[in-house]
Amino acid sequence: MATTPQAPTGMKAVLALPDFRKLWAAQFVSVFGDFLALFAVISLITFRWHGSPAQITYVLVSYMLPFAFISPIAGVFVDRWHVKPVMISSDLIRGFIILGMLFVKDVPQLCMVFVTLAFVSTFFQPAQSITVRTIVPTENLLAANAMMTQAFYIVRLLSPVLSGALIAWLGERTCFYLDSFSFFFSAAMIWTIQYSREPAPGHKSIKGFFQDLTSGNRFIFTHHTLAFVITSMLAAMFVMSCLSPLFSIYVRDILGLAGKVGTVWYGVISSMVGVGMILGTTFISKFAKAYSKKAIVIAGLFICGGGVALLGLFKYLTAAVATTFFMGFGIAFVIVASQTVMQQETPREMLGRVSSSFMSVFSFAQVFGLLLSGQLAVWLGIRQVFLACAAALVLISGLGYQRHKSTSQAASAEAAG
């Protein structure tokens, strides 16, 4: 009896899709431009305006807050609209907004530009999630999300060197021009993508709008798997944002490395997060062949927690490097698997709202992590903060494993009966 050959899966199969290649190229160039602009802003505040670390934090928080508060509202509209025009319009508008950086004179003006930029971006993100779900077959969604995440962290590794050179030779304005161009390039690539997706019908009354607004959260937290993965993402990103500002202090005070030596090793330790994430997104497709996506999320949390524990238990440089590597590796598992579960489990007509709710929780976790990290270090001490975060991640992964095990056993017993 002849068997039907299985469709190819994995990154090669995803790259064989012309529309996905265009979307990936648009993402890669656009994110690269964003990182150039971000480093230019940090350089502008630090070296030209002689600003404080708090001012840099204000700018970063200004960009994150619209995602936390506006994303759920944007998701309601994106579900009701054709997403391709939404993505193109968002890119074109952001291309012009970023040019406003050329005229800013102080940090409050920078914050206003970043708030406006983030507001427009809240419409792009759910539209992109819907597009990935539309143009990529279900069996290849994990590989597609891995590649989109991988592009982000490849850029994160490469952009500091290039942006530093550009700023030194040509000034910050060059980075802003390049970021603006990257948005126009992204819009042009998305315009060439050929796909159709019918918008979901929406309520026309104010009451109906608020029902749509809350439906994403209701769906997530009444769906056991989605509730777990979004909790996992929240925990992982809170820990990541909470610990990132403390790495430099750890290098200086705990490891006793100061001056140029401390700066070099701080750069190495920070970059290992990106290395871990890139490798994590490379290996995740292999793990997905043997384990469920929920199991991958649990494993990612445990790996991340184990890595963070190293930094709390040991005062060695190798432990610091291993910590950030394993944090990146584990978080890659959590983010990619969670995004894939969300896309697969969510009804198509609700994908914009649900993905926006994911983005909102993601952003809240980052904001709280940034704002609380310094105070937690004062209250507990740096090493104790690392140990507390590690314990929380391991606890959540343990609870998730027990629930996953009991659910699997119940499903097996039901199938046998």
Summary of the structure (lengths in Angstrom):
residues: 417
radius of gyration: 21.6
end to end distance: 29.7
largest distance: 74.9
contacts: 1495
relative contact order: 0.14
helix: 87%
strand: 0%
